[in-house]
Amino acid sequence: MPDPLSGWNTGPVKSAILSFVDKVALPGSAEFVPAADRIAVFDNDGTLWCEQPMPVQGFFLSDRVKQLALKDPSLKERQPFKAFIEGDHKTLHELGKQALQELMFATHAGMTEREFATIAQGWFASAKHPQLGALFTQLTYRPQIELIGYLRDNGFKIYVVSGGGVDFIRAFAAEAYGIPPEQVIGSSAKLKAEVRDGRIDLLKVADLGSFDDREAKVENIGLHIGRRPILAFGNSDGDLAMLRYTREGRGPRLALLLHHDDPEREFAYDRAFKISPLAEALDHADDYGITCVSMRRDWNTVFADRRVRPSAAA
Amino acid sequence: MPDPLSGWNTGPVKSAILSFVDKVALPGSAEFVPAADRIAVFDNDGTLWCEQPMPVQGFFLSDRVKQLALKDPSLKERQPFKAFIEGDHKTLHELGKQALQELMFATHAGMTEREFATIAQGWFASAKHPQLGALFTQLTYRPQIELIGYLRDNGFKIYVVSGGGVDFIRAFAAEAYGIPPEQVIGSSAKLKAEVRDGRIDLLKVADLGSFDDREAKVENIGLHIGRRPILAFGNSDGDLAMLRYTREGRGPRLALLLHHDDPEREFAYDRAFKISPLAEALDHADDYGITCVSMRRDWNTVFADRRVRPSAAA
């Protein structure tokens, strides 16, 4: 029988995953979990695909803002648009979450869900990572795609629970991960049902529905899924509450934390990454029963497109 | 082959359902819809089970308020608690939605999701309809349970989209309808992730998350499901936006509206029912392409428990 996790190196982490799935999915196992309760949640940026030098949605925002600036050149002189157009990441970090929200609304709202999906899907078809030269959808992590498939084959229902925009992720998650729109939870603008041209449509409005990060991830799991997952996978402090919530349930649980320690094949970063740092979760992983995954040690391959090599591109 | 909808009488409505399912689910059909897009949404109160003389959750509220009043007798003199304890429906209607919300928070919030689920499941195990004498879970509609099963067998994913409380419905929907918690959308209190006894838990707080009625049903479908359903079933004006949203999508669509016109076997009511009237949707069903279902004409049986007869009980 072929190895279902061939992208994972033999070692304690791979063994922990395989034995966890065996014990919850094998009928007759002492810790068997009915299929209906086999819920797994995955963060997206940095957990399922590359988030360096900034999350993919940042590049989408940037391209969209440039297109808006073609129509309205005054945007080029106004923050936070100016920083985005100029690729000035330092200023963007300084401007903080409020700026991000303003950019989100300018590029993600004021249109229907369907219109946004069309724009995002068009962008994914051709947009490439500026340093790595590959389509963003080729920068998903092969070992994680394998893991998702392996969990699915073992009766798990898999959710993405991301700080990224829910409609942005829905635009590629079905093709990239085999995860349908209803299994994507993310940050969201409020929706407004309105009659347009005689039919009811859903308009994305410039008003924050949810910023799906940290404790909000747990709260949105409660709202959307209605029970505690048995497996969670994240890579930053923004995922810590979700990892703890999962791990602290009764019965068999597995919480996994990906550490980006692989500058040769991907990137090496943790507490210094301003957009989404990893510090508390790393320091207290043992206290919370969280299993640390080392990209360098535990993965024998990284990207969906095997040709991608940051060190070669640099 | 046995009739999958044996509780439905032969006629135009049953034919419309059968031919709709055939055309969307049969590979090779000109109007075939991939399984991933076969989303069906059902209202709950009055669509999947009896909502007279008030929605079942009203009885739960009443019983819970009585229990709270045992601990705090001053509640008996304060509205809206007083009206609930005395079964004074007229006053309750007059006090309106604000009163309902206050009662909801008093009985549904200030505890974890898990604690609430335990209370609700305990109640369902023994609570009976005061006039009909059956457990509330025996007052689901047999033809609808059949329809849900028939849709599921044809690859549909079925959601409850209800004005009722999401956690209340989740407490019985898996057993009653075979619908898991993540496929229940409803009104909700906000959730707060908090550390209690060293572990993260989800607390239901006294703050409205969503009142899932009318346009909000469509907005919550967008948030939770992320695409337009192809089949919707409702029974009141509170469902009209959802019925229209479903019906007005491109391709094959079916929107069904149950009319309670059967005083012999259930109840007869529409525009005079203050809690959830049916008027606009009935008057404009033809304009919106909505198919009216007559309980009297189209169903040959009503309740899951066949012995229940309101006319016998009255």
Interface residues (C-beta under 8 A of the other chain):
Chain A: A36 I39 E113 K157 V166 D167 R170 A174 P180 P181 E182 V184 S188 K190 L191 K192 A193 R199 I200 L202 G209 E215 A216 V218 E219 G222 L223 H224 I225 G226 R227 A241 R244 Y245 E248
Chain B: A36 I39 E113 K157 V166 D167 R170 A174 P180 P181 E182 V184 S188 K190 L191 K192 A193 R199 I200 L202 G209 E215 A216 V218 E219 G222 L223 H224 I225 G226 R227 A241 R244 Y245 E248
